[in-house]
Amino acid sequence: GRAPPALAALSRVLRLERSRRTGIVFPLQKLERYLAPGADTTRFRLFQPGLAALQRAEALFRSDRGHPIDYVSSAVRMDHAPPPALPEVCFIGRSNVGKSSLIRALFSLAPEVEVRVSKTPGHTKKMNFFKVGKYFTLVDMPGYGYRAPQDFVEMVEAYLQERRNLKRTFLLVDGVVGLQKTDHIAVDMLEEFGIPYVMVLTKIDRASRGVLLKNVLEIQEFVKENTQGCFPQLFLVSSVEFSGVHLLRCFVAHVTGNLPTVEAS
């Protein structure tokens, strides 16, 4: 298998100087210093795990002989989906939001796991299921908007409504362009079904600091004013630089019940 990128491992990140380390593990906190004085930053720090929790989460995403991480199957209909035996999380977002790239980054310490990433938007046409040992399942959903599969709505709505083991949905938003009309439709669907979800801002390495800050503040305001089921903290990620990937692994471990709650409070 291919060697994982250096910063995929927390031990390598911890060797960096403090400012860079914070920027990779807690990218949202790195933005705090650029806010206007007196700005409310409580929603930037709601999920702030310690080192032990981050390390425990990394161990879950690192495969070995006793803890295999495998692609299980793909499905276009719910009756083709694997049995709902484990806690599950799913990742949804617009085509070309960087969903498969993020999942590949999350699984970068298990390089034998094949997450197909395409230069063509809308590459994922099915629900792809990945099993993380005996702990949880992660689902890569088809992208919506441009080049979405024809039966996208039926497939995704059925999944969200019927999947009883679904613990959290991760709604990915492009960090360069911010919330789009199609994202609002996805939010409406999750709110209507009462599905707990969290927003993840992708491609933060491609956005200028000004654009990133604007999009972060706009989304946090939107979440505060217009949502019931969305976790109030936004997660920022770069699949290229691994910013936010360690924290997101930890949040996945937390919501699937695989972290001692005291560490993640």
Residue pairs with C-beta under 8 A, 6 or more apart in sequence:
1 111
1 112
2 111
3 111
4 108
4 109
4 111
5 108
5 242
6 12
7 13
7 24
7 241
7 242
8 105
8 108
8 109
8 242
8 245
9 58
9 109
10 25
10 54
10 55
10 58
10 246
13 21
13 24
13 25
13 242
13 246
14 21
16 24
19 30
22 29
22 30
23 30
23 243
24 241
24 242
24 243
24 244
24 246
25 54
25 244
25 246
25 247
26 48
26 247
27 204
27 236
27 237
27 238
27 243
27 244
27 247
28 44
28 216
28 233
28 234
28 235
28 236
28 244
29 44
29 45
31 44
31 209
31 212
31 213
31 216
31 236
32 41
32 44
34 209
34 213
35 41
35 213
43 220
43 224
43 232
43 233
43 234
44 233
45 233
46 231
46 232
46 233
47 231
47 233
47 247
47 250
47 251
47 254
47 264
49 57
49 247
49 250
49 254
49 259
49 263
49 264
50 263
52 263
53 250
53 253
53 254
53 259
53 260
53 263
53 264
54 246
54 247
54 249
54 250
56 250
56 253
56 258
56 259
56 260
56 263
57 246
57 249
57 250
57 252
57 253
57 254
57 258
57 259
58 109
58 246
58 249
60 67
60 132
60 133
60 135
60 136
60 249
60 253
60 258
61 69
61 106
61 107
61 109
61 110
61 132
61 249
62 109
62 110
63 69
63 109
63 110
63 112
63 113
63 133
67 133
68 131
68 133
69 107
69 110
69 113
69 130
69 131
69 132
69 133
70 113
70 130
70 131
71 113
71 114
71 115
71 128
71 129
71 130
72 82
72 129
72 130
72 131
72 137
73 80
73 81
73 82
73 128
73 129
74 80
74 126
74 127
74 128
74 129
75 81
75 82
75 126
75 127
75 129
76 125
76 126
76 127
76 149
76 151
76 155
77 155
77 158
78 155
78 158
78 159
78 162
78 163
81 127
81 129
81 159
81 163
82 129
82 131
82 137
84 163
84 164
84 165
85 165
86 131
86 134
86 135
86 136
86 137
86 165
86 256
87 135
87 136
87 137
87 165
87 167
87 255
87 256
87 257
87 258
88 136
88 137
88 138
88 139
88 163
88 165
88 166
88 167
88 256
89 136
89 137
89 138
89 139
89 166
89 167
89 168
89 169
89 170
89 252
89 255
89 256
90 127
90 138
90 139
90 140
90 141
90 159
90 163
90 166
90 169
90 170
91 99
91 102
91 103
91 138
91 139
91 140
91 141
91 169
91 170
91 172
92 99
92 141
92 143
92 144
92 156
92 169
92 170
92 171
92 172
92 186
93 99
93 143
93 144
93 171
93 172
93 173
93 183
93 186
93 200
93 202
94 143
94 144
94 145
94 146
94 172
94 173
94 174
94 180
94 182
94 183
95 121
95 122
95 143
95 144
95 145
95 146
95 147
95 148
96 121
96 122
96 143
96 146
96 174
97 143
97 172
97 173
97 174
97 202
97 203
98 172
98 174
98 202
98 203
98 239
99 124
99 140
99 141
99 143
99 172
99 202
100 115
100 116
100 117
100 118
100 123
100 124
100 140
101 117
101 202
101 239
102 172
102 200
102 202
102 237
102 239
102 245
102 248
103 115
103 130
103 138
103 140
104 115
104 117
104 239
105 237
105 239
105 242
105 245
106 138
106 245
106 248
106 249
106 252
107 113
107 115
107 130
108 242
108 245
113 130
115 130
115 140
116 123
116 124
117 123
120 147
121 143
121 146
121 147
122 142
122 143
122 146
122 147
122 148
122 149
123 143
124 140
124 141
124 142
124 143
125 142
125 149
126 142
126 149
127 139
127 140
127 141
127 142
127 155
127 159
128 139
128 140
129 137
129 138
129 139
130 137
130 138
130 139
130 140
131 137
132 138
135 253
135 256
135 258
136 167
136 252
136 256
136 258
137 165
138 252
139 159
141 156
141 159
142 148
142 149
142 152
142 155
142 156
144 152
144 156
144 182
144 185
144 186
145 180
145 182
149 155
156 189
157 189
157 193
159 166
160 166
160 169
160 189
160 190
160 193
160 195
161 193
166 195
167 196
167 255
167 256
167 257
168 196
168 197
168 198
168 231
168 252
168 255
168 256
169 190
169 195
169 196
169 197
169 198
170 197
170 198
170 200
170 248
171 183
171 186
171 187
171 190
171 197
171 198
171 199
171 200
171 230
172 199
172 200
172 202
173 179
173 180
173 183
173 199
173 200
173 201
173 202
173 215
173 219
174 180
174 201
174 202
174 203
175 201
175 202
175 203
175 204
175 206
175 207
175 211
175 212
175 215
175 236
176 203
176 206
176 207
176 211
177 215
178 214
178 215
178 218
178 219
179 215
179 218
179 219
179 222
187 226
187 227
187 230
190 197
190 229
190 230
191 227
191 228
191 229
194 229
195 229
196 229
196 231
197 229
197 230
197 231
198 230
198 231
198 233
198 235
198 251
199 219
199 223
199 230
199 231
199 234
199 235
200 234
200 235
200 236
200 237
200 248
201 212
201 215
201 216
201 219
201 234
201 235
201 236
201 237
202 237
202 238
202 239
203 238
203 239
204 212
204 236
204 237
204 238
204 243
204 244
205 238
205 240
205 241
205 243
207 215
212 236
216 234
216 236
219 234
220 232
220 234
223 230
223 232
223 234
224 232
235 244
235 247
235 248
235 251
236 243
236 244
237 243
237 244
237 245
237 248
238 244
238 245
239 245
250 259
250 264
251 264
253 259
254 261
254 264
